[in-house]
């Protein structure tokens, strides 16, 4: 009898920029996918020179290169979920939105605009493209409070403000919005809503400054759980549990902000 071929793990595609320091971007996405048992694939949109101190340079890839990478993966291997991150410019946002417009797999949009260090990763004139063409193809959008303010004009300072901002974000077309309230004081609280149901996720705030890659990691973890066929609220709950542990285990690297620990569960089991 011939040996049995193992079943392939869930297939998840990240469309994002490269972080040469390995803490965020494509690198964080693929680490998260591996840690959670998925097969990660990638479409690179930009290359950054980046370390624990910040972003020293960023170079956008041509739209034709982005399109070719996507078609290469999707047309042969197929995907069960997609996650987007740094898209850099209006042209790349529009190109990715066009590619995803007929996707049957769930799409997690992390509308990355500024790095953890405050470096700009999305051109100012790309915000309108995010609102009008990218968010409408999202199954879940996962903005933090700074990104929420840029997209909606609403400066959130309370949980009531999160509700108002989520309502505005939903008007742009995503099926669900996860407003991440990590910048508010107190416990780390996130709001997930589709405009009808509200789900609040709370976690203790860990006294650890090494949190580079948090947003990329959370969005990728959600994508993995959606690829497994989970409903959005359950996918977000499981992803939140994973990223909370990764934040708690974040470690120093270089002389600035270190990354979250994507392999924290593996190390905890040793």
VOBA-1610 file (N, C-alpha, C; in pm, whole numbers, padded with zeros to 5 digits, always signed):
BEGIN
Unk+00086-00119+00000Unk+00000+00000+00000Unk+00090+00125+00000Unk+00064+00221-00092Unk+00148+00341-00096Unk+00127+00425+00029Unk+00229+00499+00071Unk+00213+00582+00191Unk+00106+00688+00170Unk+00034+00717+00277Unk-00069+00820+00269Unk-00005+00958+00268Unk-00060+01046+00184Unk-00012+01184+00178Unk-00086+01266+00282Unk-00014+01333+00371Unk-00083+01414+00472Unk-00168+01522+00408Unk-00280+01552+00472Unk-00366+01659+00423Unk-00295+01793+00439Unk-00315+01881+00343Unk-00253+02014+00349Unk-00317+02095+00461Unk-00239+02176+00531Unk-00295+02265+00633Unk-00373+02378+00565Unk-00446+02456+00643Unk-00517+02571+00585Unk-00420+02662+00509Unk-00464+02714+00396Unk-00379+02797+00309Unk-00419+02943+00326Unk-00326+03024+00372Unk-00354+03165+00401Unk-00253+03251+00328Unk-00303+03355+00261Unk-00218+03445+00182Unk-00210+03581+00248Unk-00089+03632+00265Unk-00069+03768+00313Unk-00021+03855+00198Unk-00081+03974+00188Unk-00043+04074+00088Unk+00005+04194+00167Unk+00135+04215+00174Unk+00189+04314+00267Unk+00333+04348+00232Unk+00392+04437+00311Unk+00530+04477+00293Unk+00624+04394+00378Unk+00752+04399+00343Unk+00855+04325+00415Unk+00915+04411+00525Unk+00933+04352+00642Unk+01005+04415+00753Unk+01137+04343+00768Unk+01246+04409+00729Unk+01376+04342+00731Unk+01419+04302+00871Unk+01363+04367+00974Unk+01395+04330+01112Unk+01318+04211+01162Unk+01219+04165+01085Unk+01148+04041+01118Unk+01039+04052+01221Unk+01006+04174+01266Unk+00907+04186+01372Unk+00765+04206+01326Unk+00747+04265+01208Unk+00614+04297+01158Unk+00607+04257+01010Unk+00504+04304+00940Unk+00492+04281+00797Unk+00483+04134+00759Unk+00529+04106+00637Unk+00524+03970+00583Unk+00587+03870+00678Unk+00697+03908+00741Unk+00767+03815+00829Unk+00681+03778+00949Unk+00617+03876+01011Unk+00529+03847+01125Unk+00409+03765+01081Unk+00356+03796+00964Unk+00240+03722+00913Unk+00273+03574+00896Unk+00385+03546+00830Unk+00421+03407+00804Unk+00455+03331+00932Unk+00520+03399+01028Unk+00548+03336+01157Unk+00419+03300+01229Unk+00323+03392+01226Unk+00193+03367+01291Unk+00123+03248+01227Unk+00122+03246+01096Unk+00054+03137+01025Unk+00117+03002+01057Unk+00249+02998+01060Unk+00317+02873+01095Unk+00286+02833+01239Unk+00293+02930+01330Unk+00268+02900+01472Unk+00129+02845+01494Unk+00033+02887+01411Unk-00106+02844+01428Unk-00144+02729+01335Unk-00046+02672+01269Unk-00071+02549+01193Unk-00121+02570+01052Unk-00098+02688+00994Unk-00141+02713+00857Unk-00021+02717+00763Unk-00051+02703+00634Unk+00052+02721+00532Unk+00042+02864+00482Unk+00142+02945+00512Unk+00142+03085+00472Unk+00205+03107+00337Unk+00142+03196+00259Unk+00193+03235+00127Unk+00195+03387+00123Unk+00270+03445+00029Unk+00287+03589+00036Unk+00286+03656-00100Unk+00233+03778-00100Unk+00245+03873-00210Unk+00311+03997-00153Unk+00430+04026-00197Unk+00507+04138-00145Unk+00466+04267-00216Unk+00434+04371-00139Unk+00395+04499-00198Unk+00502+04605-00186Unk+00590+04592-00088Unk+00694+04692-00065Unk+00806+04628+00014Unk+00924+04686+00004Unk+01040+04643+00082Unk+01078+04759+00173Unk+01098+04730+00301Unk+01144+04834+00393Unk+01280+04796+00451Unk+01360+04898+00478Unk+01479+04883+00561Unk+01434+04922+00701Unk+01427+04826+00790Unk+01359+04847+00918Unk+01428+04768+01027Unk+01435+04827+01146Unk+01492+04757+01260Unk+01416+04798+01386Unk+01474+04775+01502Unk+01403+04804+01627Unk+01388+04953+01653Unk+01460+05036+01577Unk+01455+05181+01597Unk+01356+05251+01503Unk+01316+05183+01395Unk+01222+05244+01303Unk+01245+05201+01160Unk+01185+05277+01068Unk+01195+05248+00925Unk+01291+05348+00863Unk+01400+05297+00807Unk+01500+05385+00746Unk+01476+05407+00597Unk+01393+05324+00537Unk+01362+05341+00395Unk+01251+05246+00354Unk+01176+05285+00248Unk+01069+05199+00198Unk+01059+05215+00047Unk+01042+05102-00025Unk+01038+05101-00170Unk+00919+05018-00215Unk+00826+05084-00280Unk+00705+05019-00332Unk+00739+04935-00455Unk+00677+04818-00466Unk+00696+04734-00584Unk+00595+04774-00692Unk+00627+04749-00818Unk+00533+04782-00926Unk+00403+04702-00914Unk+00293+04764-00956Unk+00163+04697-00949Unk+00164+04566-01028Unk+00234+04563-01140Unk+00240+04440-01221Unk+00305+04327-01144Unk+00402+04358-01060Unk+00469+04255-00979Unk+00374+04203-00871Unk+00300+04293-00812Unk+00200+04252-00712Unk+00096+04161-00776Unk+00047+04202-00892Unk-00055+04123-00961Unk-00002+03985-01000Unk+00121+03979-01049Unk+00177+03851-01091Unk+00194+03756-00974Unk+00239+03807-00860Unk+00253+03721-00742Unk+00117+03663-00700Unk+00016+03748-00699Unk-00117+03704-00658Unk-00171+03596-00750Unk-00164+03621-00880Unk-00217+03523-00975Unk-00140+03391-00967Unk-00008+03399-00947Unk+00074+03279-00937Unk+00026+03189-00825Unk+00000+03248-00708Unk-00043+03170-00592Unk-00187+03124-00605Unk-00277+03217-00635Unk-00420+03187-00632Unk-00460+03091-00743Unk-00404+03108-00861Unk-00446+03025-00975Unk-00396+02882-00965Unk-00289+02859-00893Unk-00237+02722-00879Unk-00271+02661-00744Unk-00234+02726-00636Unk-00247+02668-00503Unk-00385+02694-00443Unk-00436+02813-00467Unk-00563+02850-00405Unk-00543+02897-00262Unk-00639+02973-00212Unk-00630+03025-00076Unk-00762+03007-00005Unk-00753+02994+00128Unk-00874+02981+00211Unk-00899+03104+00296Unk-00803+03196+00297Unk-00821+03327+00360Unk-00709+03417+00312Unk-00737+03547+00310Unk-00638+03647+00268Unk-00629+03755+00375Unk-00508+03803+00399Unk-00485+03914+00491Unk-00405+04020+00418Unk-00447+04147+00429Unk-00370+04255+00369Unk-00309+04341+00479Unk-00190+04395+00449Unk-00121+04482+00543Unk-00075+04608+00473Unk+00055+04637+00475Unk+00108+04758+00414Unk+00088+04754+00262Unk+00015+04855+00210Unk-00010+04863+00067Unk+00050+04989+00003Unk+00101+05078+00082Unk+00191+05187+00041Unk+00126+05301-00037Unk+00056+05274-00148Unk+00015+05381-00238Unk-00126+05358-00292Unk-00188+05463-00348Unk-00321+05444-00408Unk-00322+05335-00516Unk-00217+05331-00599Unk-00213+05232-00707Unk-00211+05090-00652Unk-00131+05066-00550Unk-00125+04931-00493Unk-00256+04897-00423Unk-00315+04993-00350Unk-00445+04969-00287Unk-00548+04931-00393Unk-00553+05006-00501Unk-00651+04980-00606Unk-00625+04846-00675Unk-00498+04814-00696Unk-00463+04686-00759Unk-00506+04569-00672Unk-00477+04577-00542Unk-00513+04468-00451Unk-00665+04457-00438Unk-00734+04569-00429Unk-00880+04566-00420Unk-00941+04502-00544Unk-00886+04533-00660Unk-00936+04472-00784Unk-00915+04321-00783Unk-00797+04278-00740Unk-00769+04134-00734Unk-00863+04062-00638Unk-00896+04128-00526Unk-00978+04065-00424Unk-01128+04078-00450Unk-01164+04156-00551Unk-01306+04185-00573Unk-01388+04060-00606Unk-01323+03959-00663Unk-01396+03836-00694Unk-01347+03718-00610Unk-01276+03748-00500Unk-01226+03640-00413Unk-01342+03575-00339Unk-01339+03444-00330Unk-01442+03371-00255Unk-01398+03344-00111Unk-01269+03359-00084Unk-01216+03337+00051Unk-01237+03463+00135Unk-01250+03449+00267Unk-01261+03567+00353Unk-01135+03652+00347Unk-01153+03783+00363Unk-01044+03880+00353Unk-01036+03962+00481Unk-00919+03963+00544Unk-00894+04045+00662Unk-00809+04164+00618Unk-00862+04285+00635Unk-00790+04407+00595Unk-00737+04476+00719Unk-00605+04479+00731Unk-00538+04557+00834Unk-00492+04685+00767Unk-00562+04797+00786Unk-00533+04919+00709Unk-00411+04993+00762Unk-00296+04930+00747Unk-00170+04981+00802Unk-00139+05117+00742Unk-00115+05217+00827Unk-00077+05349+00777Unk+00049+05402+00843Unk+00073+05367+00968Unk+00190+05415+01041Unk+00250+05299+01120Unk+00382+05290+01122Unk+00448+05183+01196Unk+00441+05209+01346Unk+00478+05109+01424Unk+00483+05123+01570Unk+00574+05238+01612Unk+00674+05269+01528Unk+00769+05375+01561Unk+00723+05512+01512Unk+00607+05518+01444Unk+00556+05644+01393Unk+00595+05675+01251Unk+00655+05579+01180Unk+00696+05601+01041Unk+00579+05575+00947Unk+00564+05661+00847Unk+00453+05653+00753Unk+00470+05533+00659Unk+00367+05448+00649Unk+00371+05331+00562Unk+00264+05333+00454Unk+00179+05435+00457Unk+00073+05452+00357Unk+00069+05598+00317Unk+00074+05624+00188Unk+00069+05762+00140Unk-00063+05827+00182Unk-00056+05955+00215Unk-00177+06026+00258Unk-00288+06018+00153Unk-00250+06022+00025Unk-00352+06020-00078Unk-00406+05881-00107Unk-00361+05782-00030Unk-00415+05646-00046Unk-00532+05618+00046Unk-00556+05707+00143Unk-00663+05683+00240Unk-00799+05673+00172Unk-00822+05758+00073Unk-00951+05754+00005Unk-00970+05622-00069Unk-00863+05570-00127Unk-00872+05440-00195Unk-00901+05329-00096Unk-00843+05336+00023Unk-00874+05237+00127Unk-01023+05240+00159Unk-01077+05360+00177Unk-01220+05374+00210Unk-01310+05323+00098Unk-01279+05361-00024Unk-01375+05341-00133Unk-01362+05209-00206Unk-01241+05150-00210Unk-01227+05026-00287Unk-01176+04908-00206Unk-01099+04933-00098Unk-01043+04820-00023Unk-01138+04774+00088Unk-01187+04864+00169Unk-01277+04823+00277Unk-01403+04752+00226Unk-01458+04788+00110Unk-01575+04715+00063Unk-01552+04567+00034Unk-01426+04523+00014Unk-01401+04381-00011Unk-01363+04306+00117Unk-01361+04376+00232Unk-01315+04315+00357Unk-01425+04234+00425Unk-01390+04115+00467Unk-01476+04041+00559Unk-01464+04102+00698Unk-01341+04133+00738Unk-01312+04199+00865Unk-01206+04306+00841Unk-01229+04426+00891Unk-01126+04530+00892Unk-01079+04548+01036Unk-00947+04567+01056Unk-00890+04566+01191Unk-00808+04692+01221Unk-00866+04811+01214Unk-00788+04931+01240Unk-00761+04953+01389Unk-00643+05009+01420Unk-00621+05057+01556Unk-00680+05197+01566Unk-00665+05262+01680Unk-00733+05391+01698Unk-00673+05501+01611Unk-00543+05498+01587Unk-00483+05597+01497Unk-00534+05579+01354Unk-00539+05455+01309Unk-00590+05428+01174Unk-00738+05461+01165Unk-00812+05433+01272Unk-00954+05467+01275Unk-00974+05617+01260Unk-00893+05695+01330Unk-00904+05841+01321Unk-00873+05889+01180Unk-00772+05831+01116Unk-00737+05873+00981Unk-00848+05841+00882Unk-00912+05726+00900Unk-01014+05684+00805Unk-01148+05751+00828Unk-01180+05784+00953Unk-01315+05834+00986Unk-01318+05979+01030Unk-01203+06032+01073Unk-01202+06166+01132Unk-01248+06169+01276Unk-01274+06054+01334Unk-01321+06045+01472Unk-01204+06010+01564Unk-01172+06099+01656Unk-01069+06072+01756Unk-01133+05997+01872Unk-01099+05871+01889Unk-01163+05787+01990Unk-01090+05800+02123Unk-01164+05834+02227Unk-01106+05845+02362Unk-01182+05760+02463Unk-01282+05684+02419Unk-01364+05606+02510Unk-01427+05490+02435Unk-01487+05399+02509Unk-01555+05287+02445Unk-01676+05335+02365Unk-01742+05440+02412Unk-01854+05496+02336Unk-01804+05549+02201Unk-01685+05609+02203Unk-01626+05656+02078Unk-01593+05542+01984Unk-01553+05427+02039Unk-01526+05311+01955Unk-01651+05268+01880Unk-01765+05275+01947Unk-01892+05237+01883Unk-01924+05332+01769Unk-01907+05463+01792Unk-01936+05562+01688Unk-01843+05543+01568Unk-01715+05521+01597Unk-01618+05503+01489Unk-01647+05375+01410Unk-01684+05269+01480Unk-01715+05144+01411Unk-01833+05162+01316Unk-01930+05239+01359Unk-02046+05265+01273Unk-02004+05337+01145Unk-01913+05434+01160Unk-01865+05506+01042Unk-01785+05413+00951Unk-01699+05330+01010Unk-01619+05236+00930Unk-01707+05138+00854Unk-01813+05091+00917Unk-01903+04997+00850Unk-01971+05061+00730Unk-01988+05193+00734Unk-02052+05261+00622Unk-01967+05255+00496Unk-01838+05222+00510Unk-01749+05210+00394Unk-01759+05072+00329Unk-01826+04977+00393Unk-01854+04852+00324Unk-01803+04721+00379Unk-01714+04718+00480Unk-01672+04585+00530Unk-01788+04515+00601Unk-01784+04382+00601Unk-01891+04308+00670Unk-01880+04322+00821Unk-01758+04319+00874Unk-01731+04334+01016Unk-01618+04435+01035Unk-01619+04501+01148Unk-01510+04590+01187Unk-01463+04553+01327Unk-01332+04540+01343Unk-01271+04521+01474Unk-01192+04647+01506Unk-01248+04732+01592Unk-01178+04853+01635Unk-01092+04816+01754Unk-00961+04830+01738Unk-00867+04787+01842Unk-00840+04904+01936Unk-00875+04886+02063Unk-00864+04993+02160Unk-00740+04987+02245Unk-00634+04928+02194Unk-00513+04911+02274Unk-00449+05041+02318Unk-00480+05152+02251Unk-00422+05281+02288Unk-00501+05352+02398Unk-00615+05295+02438Unk-00690+05353+02549Unk-00629+05307+02681Unk-00646+05384+02788Unk-00595+05341+02918Unk-00676+05223+02972Unk-00617+05149+03065Unk-00687+05036+03126Unk-00664+04907+03050Unk-00755+04813+03066Unk-00743+04683+03000Unk-00746+04701+02848Unk-00681+04609+02779Unk-00680+04612+02632Unk-00816+04565+02582Unk-00892+04656+02523Unk-01029+04625+02482Unk-01045+04648+02333Unk-01110+04554+02265Unk-01140+04564+02123Unk-01289+04546+02103Unk-01344+04615+02002Unk-01485+04604+01968Unk-01499+04543+01830Unk-01572+04433+01821Unk-01606+04370+01693Unk-01756+04388+01670Unk-01792+04438+01554Unk-01934+04456+01525Unk-01960+04447+01375Unk-02080+04401+01343Unk-02127+04402+01204Unk-02241+04502+01187Unk-02259+04586+01288Unk-02367+04683+01285Unk-02492+04635+01355Unk-02499+04506+01382Unk-02614+04448+01454Unk-02567+04394+01589Unk-02471+04304+01584Unk-02416+04245+01706Unk-02287+04314+01745Unk-02266+04327+01875Unk-02141+04380+01929Unk-02074+04275+02016Unk-01945+04257+01996Unk-01866+04165+02076Unk-01748+04243+02131Unk-01736+04246+02263Unk-01626+04316+02329Unk-01525+04213+02377Unk-01399+04235+02345Unk-01291+04146+02385Unk-01197+04223+02476Unk-01180+04171+02597Unk-01095+04239+02695Unk-00983+04145+02739Unk-00866+04203+02760Unk-00751+04126+02805Unk-00668+04214+02897Unk-00599+04155+02993Unk-00513+04236+03081Unk-00402+04302+03001Unk-00365+04423+03042Unk-00256+04493+02975Unk-00123+04450+03037Unk-00034+04399+02954Unk+00095+04351+03003Unk+00196+04465+03003Unk+00276+04471+03107Unk+00379+04574+03120Unk+00501+04532+03040Unk+00489+04546+02908Unk+00596+04504+02818Unk+00598+04599+02699Unk+00706+04672+02681Unk+00714+04768+02572Unk+00746+04705+02437Unk+00782+04577+02438Unk+00824+04510+02315Unk+00702+04451+02245Unk+00635+04535+02165Unk+00507+04498+02104Unk+00507+04519+01953Unk+00625+04527+01893Unk+00633+04548+01749Unk+00567+04430+01676Unk+00478+04461+01582Unk+00413+04356+01503Unk+00279+04311+01556Unk+00227+04378+01658Unk+00101+04335+01719Unk-00013+04331+01620Unk-00031+04440+01543Unk-00144+04447+01451Unk-00135+04344+01340Unk-00016+04327+01282Unk+00003+04227+01177Unk-00028+04087+01231Unk+00019+04061+01352Unk+00001+03929+01413Unk-00146+03900+01438Unk-00219+03997+01491Unk-00362+03976+01518Unk-00439+03951+01390Unk-00418+04033+01288Unk-00491+04017+01163Unk-00459+03882+01098Unk-00333+03842+01103Unk-00295+03712+01045Unk-00358+03596+01122Unk-00363+03608+01253Unk-00424+03503+01334Unk-00573+03491+01303Unk-00640+03605+01285Unk-00782+03601+01246Unk-00797+03530+01112Unk-00710+03563+01017Unk-00718+03499+00885Unk-00701+03348+00895Unk-00610+03302+00978Unk-00590+03158+00995Unk-00718+03092+01046Unk-00779+03152+01146Unk-00901+03092+01203Unk-01017+03095+01104Unk-01026+03200+01023Unk-01129+03205+00919Unk-01103+03098+00813Unk-00976+03073+00783Unk-00943+02969+00686Unk-00986+02831+00735Unk-00993+02816+00866Unk-01040+02689+00923Unk-01192+02678+00919Unk-01259+02784+00878Unk-01404+02781+00868Unk-01476+02835+00989Unk-01404+02899+01081Unk-01469+02954+01199Unk-01547+03080+01164Unk-01653+03105+01241Unk-01726+03229+01226Unk-01641+03345+01276Unk-01671+03467+01230Unk-01586+03582+01261Unk-01569+03605+01412Unk-01674+03607+01494Unk-01652+03633+01637Unk-01561+03530+01703Unk-01575+03403+01668Unk-01490+03300+01727Unk-01346+03313+01676Unk-01331+03346+01548Unk-01197+03365+01493Unk-01125+03479+01564Unk-01197+03589+01590Unk-01137+03703+01658Unk-01103+03667+01802Unk-01190+03594+01869Unk-01164+03556+02009Unk-01036+03473+02019Unk-01022+03375+01932Unk-00903+03289+01936Unk-00778+03368+01899Unk-00789+03457+01801Unk-00675+03538+01761Unk-00634+03632+01873Unk-00731+03689+01942Unk-00701+03780+02054Unk-00627+03704+02165Unk-00669+03581+02193Unk-00599+03501+02294Unk-00454+03478+02253Unk-00434+03447+02126Unk-00298+03419+02078Unk-00211+03544+02087Unk-00261+03658+02039Unk-00177+03778+02037Unk-00153+03831+02178Unk-00246+03810+02270Unk-00224+03852+02409Unk-00104+03777+02468Unk-00097+03647+02440Unk+00018+03570+02486Unk+00147+03612+02418Unk+00137+03647+02289Unk+00256+03691+02216Unk+00308+03824+02269Unk+00216+03913+02309Unk+00257+04041+02367Unk+00324+04019+02502Unk+00265+03933+02584Unk+00323+03906+02716Unk+00466+03851+02704Unk+00492+03776+02597Unk+00623+03714+02579Unk+00717+03796+02491Unk+00675+03916+02450Unk+00759+03999+02365Unk+00897+04021+02426Unk+00999+04028+02342Unk+01136+04030+02393Unk+01217+04143+02332Unk+01321+04184+02404Unk+01410+04289+02356Unk+01490+04239+02237Unk+01508+04329+02140Unk+01584+04296+02020Unk+01641+04426+01967Unk+01770+04434+01951Unk+01829+04560+01911Unk+01824+04659+02026Unk+01829+04787+01993Unk+01830+04889+02098Unk+01701+04969+02106Unk+01596+04923+02037Unk+01468+04992+02040Unk+01356+04901+02085Unk+01245+04904+02009Unk+01128+04821+02041Unk+01145+04681+01984Unk+01136+04582+02071Unk+01143+04444+02026Unk+01008+04394+01980Unk+01003+04274+01920Unk+00879+04219+01867Unk+00802+04136+01969Unk+00676+04112+01937Unk+00601+04010+02009Unk+00662+03875+01974Unk+00636+03775+02058Unk+00694+03642+02038Unk+00591+03551+01971Unk+00608+03530+01842Unk+00512+03449+01767Unk+00516+03302+01808Unk+00628+03257+01861Unk+00641+03118+01901Unk+00620+03092+02048Unk+00549+03182+02115Unk+00538+03172+02262Unk+00472+03042+02307Unk+00377+02991+02233Unk+00311+02867+02276Unk+00406+02749+02268Unk+00486+02743+02164Unk+00583+02634+02151Unk+00682+02637+02264Unk+00731+02758+02298Unk+00828+02768+02407Unk+00764+02739+02541Unk+00637+02774+02556Unk+00568+02750+02684Unk+00549+02601+02709Unk+00545+02522+02598Unk+00524+02378+02613Unk+00652+02301+02643Unk+00766+02365+02632Unk+00893+02295+02652Unk+00917+02269+02800
//
